[in-house]
């Protein structure tokens, strides 16, 4: 199998990011996209482990890379594509790969650890985010052909977060990414121009230094609303959780009504492709998406 999917743990699939899992699988199945799940995967090492023991953190990620080679395409077919839907998982995997390439002494230590569990990593993995795969492998033209229910008139704030394109700009510009914007246009939506698309959502600060984390949340949501967004679209389960779940608290804390749907890009893809709501996890959103989509469509067709 050339494409393997790394589910990730913590805030990703089957936890707070369950709607992401559901919508991503539904879209891939509708596109007849060939992929399989990585078996026996473990936590990517996340960011917390790096502050405790870097070698162990890199070893955790490297084990997943070794498993990808073991379960993926044979060497004659080129690198196996490991799809990491979570931005944190994606960053950790890419960072591990680049560190192992750059520092031979680290590579030797990690290789020794992998050999102790009968694994080997040879560098034959390409780490991908599903947004990258959809736009650059499936292609915008092929995606446009699947759109049966375009999101006409819907104004979207495309939020990439701070981890996807920095510091490793693998498939988009690190300061002004446009991949998701181009995808949204294919779906019929209108991406707004806003300068905060790569600013931090607060990350784990919402659970540690909460005042700082919540203010970062507030600034993103307020600016998206100020620029006329109907929905904020993201591609990371942690970002989606932060920006959606604290809106009532933000409204009280800042004495200002903060109410904006925060959806995964895969959910909007599924809506435009006519996939049923339940398969996209739309019922899991705290702020419903359908009312704003219906209102924008109605307005568009009245003025058309």
ZAMARGU-4260 file (C-alpha; in steps of 0.2 Angstrom, whole numbers, plus 5000, padded with zeros to 4 digits):
<rodrens>
0) 5000/5000/5000 | 5007/5017/4995 | 4997/5027/5007 | 4996/5023/5025 | 4985/5034/5038
5) 4993/5038/5055 | 4978/5041/5066 | 4987/5049/5081 | 4981/5049/5099 | 4976/5062/5112
10) 4966/5076/5104 | 4965/5067/5087 | 4954/5053/5080 | 4941/5045/5091 | 4943/5058/5104
15) 4939/5077/5103 | 4943/5075/5084 | 4931/5062/5080 | 4922/5073/5067 | 4938/5074/5058
20) 4940/5056/5058 | 4923/5053/5051 | 4923/5066/5038 | 4941/5062/5032 | 4936/5044/5030
25) 4920/5048/5021 | 4928/5060/5009 | 4942/5047/5005 | 4929/5033/5002 | 4919/5045/4991
30) 4935/5049/4981 | 4939/5030/4981 | 4956/5035/4987 | 4967/5020/4991 | 4974/5020/5009
35) 4976/5009/5024 | 4978/5012/5042 | 4996/5010/5050 | 4995/4995/5061 | 5003/4994/5079
40) 5006/5013/5078 | 5011/5022/5094 | 5010/5040/5100 | 5021/5052/5089 | 5030/5058/5104
45) 5021/5075/5103 | 5029/5091/5109 | 5029/5087/5128 | 5041/5073/5127 | 5054/5084/5118
50) 5056/5093/5134 | 5059/5077/5144 | 5070/5066/5133 | 5073/5071/5115 | 5080/5054/5111
55) 5065/5045/5117 | 5054/5057/5108 | 5063/5054/5092 | 5063/5035/5095 | 5044/5035/5097
60) 5042/5044/5080 | 5055/5034/5072 | 5046/5018/5076 | 5031/5024/5067 | 5042/5028/5052
65) 5050/5011/5053 | 5032/5003/5053 | 5027/5013/5038 | 5042/5006/5028 | 5038/4988/5034
70) 5019/4989/5030 | 5020/5001/5015 | 5025/4999/4997 | 5041/4989/4992 | 5057/4999/4989
75) 5055/4997/4970 | 5039/5008/4971 | 5047/5023/4979 | 5043/5030/4996 | 5027/5026/5006
80) 5016/5041/5010 | 5012/5042/5028 | 4996/5053/5030 | 4996/5063/5047 | 4980/5072/5049
85) 4985/5080/5066 | 4996/5095/5063 | 5006/5091/5079 | 5009/5073/5073 | 5013/5079/5056
90) 5026/5092/5063 | 5034/5079/5075 | 5036/5066/5061 | 5044/5078/5049 | 5055/5085/5062
95) 5061/5068/5067 | 5064/5063/5049 | 5075/5079/5046 | 5084/5077/5062 | 5089/5059/5058
100) 5095/5065/5041 | 5105/5079/5048 | 5113/5072/5063 | 5122/5055/5061 | 5125/5053/5080
105) 5107/5054/5083 | 5103/5042/5069 | 5115/5029/5076 | 5107/5030/5093 | 5089/5029/5086
110) 5094/5015/5074 | 5101/5005/5089 | 5084/5007/5098 | 5074/5001/5083 | 5086/4986/5081
115) 5082/4981/5099 | 5064/4978/5094 | 5068/4971/5076 | 5064/4987/5067 | 5074/4997/5054
120) 5071/5014/5046 | 5079/5017/5030 | 5072/5034/5025 | 5059/5028/5013 | 5044/5038/5020
125) 5036/5054/5014 | 5026/5062/5027 | 5010/5071/5021 | 4995/5080/5028 | 4979/5076/5020
130) 4976/5093/5014 | 4992/5091/5004 | 4987/5075/4997 | 4970/5081/4992 | 4976/5096/4983
135) 4992/5090/4975 | 4989/5071/4973 | 4970/5070/4969 | 4971/5087/4961 | 4959/5102/4961
140) 4952/5098/4944 | 4947/5080/4950 | 4940/5087/4966 | 4929/5100/4957 | 4922/5086/4947
145) 4915/5078/4963 | 4906/5094/4969 | 4887/5092/4968 | 4882/5104/4981 | 4893/5119/4980
150) 4895/5130/4995 | 4890/5146/4985 | 4891/5162/4995 | 4899/5155/5010 | 4913/5166/5017
155) 4927/5155/5025 | 4942/5160/5036 | 4955/5147/5032 | 4965/5143/5047 | 4981/5134/5045
160) 4988/5136/5063 | 5006/5138/5068 | 5012/5120/5065 | 5008/5114/5048 | 5019/5125/5037
165) 5032/5131/5050 | 5046/5128/5052 | 5046/5115/5038 | 5037/5122/5023 | 5035/5105/5014
170) 5020/5110/5002 | 5015/5128/5005 | 5022/5145/5010 | 5027/5146/5028 | 5020/5164/5030
175) 5006/5165/5018 | 4999/5147/5014 | 4986/5146/5001 | 4982/5127/4998 | 4966/5127/5009
180) 4960/5144/5001 | 4962/5136/4984 | 4952/5120/4989 | 4938/5131/4997 | 4936/5140/4980
185) 4934/5124/4971 | 4920/5119/4983 | 4911/5135/4979 | 4916/5145/4995 | 4924/5162/4996
190) 4940/5163/5007 | 4942/5179/5016 | 4958/5189/5016 | 4964/5189/5034 | 4982/5190/5042
195) 4980/5178/5056 | 4979/5161/5046 | 4995/5155/5054 | 4994/5162/5071 | 4994/5151/5087
200) 4977/5146/5093 | 4984/5144/5111 | 4988/5126/5110 | 4990/5118/5127 | 4990/5135/5135
205) 4971/5134/5137 | 4974/5120/5150 | 4990/5128/5158 | 4991/5147/5157 | 4973/5149/5153
210) 4972/5168/5152 | 4985/5168/5138 | 4977/5154/5129 | 4960/5161/5129 | 4966/5178/5123
215) 4974/5170/5108 | 4958/5161/5104 | 4948/5177/5106 | 4959/5187/5094 | 4957/5174/5080
220) 4939/5172/5082 | 4936/5191/5083 | 4946/5195/5068 | 4938/5181/5058 | 4921/5188/5062
225) 4927/5206/5059 | 4932/5202/5042 | 4915/5194/5038 | 4918/5175/5040 | 4903/5164/5041
230) 4914/5149/5047 | 4932/5146/5052 | 4939/5131/5044 | 4954/5122/5051 | 4964/5106/5048
235) 4970/5102/5066 | 4959/5093/5080 | 4968/5103/5094 | 4965/5120/5085 | 4947/5115/5081
240) 4944/5110/5100 | 4952/5127/5106 | 4942/5138/5094 | 4925/5130/5096 | 4924/5124/5114
245) 4928/5140/5123 | 4917/5152/5114 | 4904/5154/5128 | 4917/5157/5140 | 4925/5170/5129
250) 4909/5179/5127 | 4907/5181/5145 | 4925/5185/5148 | 4926/5199/5135 | 4908/5204/5136
255) 4906/5202/5118 | 4895/5189/5108 | 4907/5176/5101 | 4898/5163/5090 | 4906/5156/5075
260) 4906/5139/5068 | 4923/5130/5067 | 4923/5116/5055 | 4936/5104/5048 | 4941/5107/5030
265) 4936/5089/5027 | 4918/5092/5033 | 4916/5106/5020 | 4923/5095/5007 | 4910/5082/5011
270) 4896/5094/5011 | 4900/5101/4994 | 4902/5082/4988 | 4884/5079/4995 | 4890/5066/5008
275) 4876/5064/5022 | 4879/5075/5038 | 4880/5060/5049 | 4895/5053/5040 | 4904/5070/5041
280) 4901/5072/5060 | 4892/5088/5057 | 4880/5084/5072 | 4896/5085/5083 | 4899/5104/5080
285) 4894/5115/5095 | 4890/5129/5084 | 4879/5122/5069 | 4886/5125/5052 | 4870/5122/5042
290) 4861/5138/5046 | 4875/5149/5039 | 4877/5138/5024 | 4859/5138/5020 | 4858/5157/5023
295) 4872/5161/5011 | 4865/5150/4998 | 4848/5158/4999 | 4856/5175/4998 | 4867/5170/4983
300) 4853/5163/4973 | 4841/5178/4977 | 4855/5190/4970 | 4860/5179/4956
</rodrens>
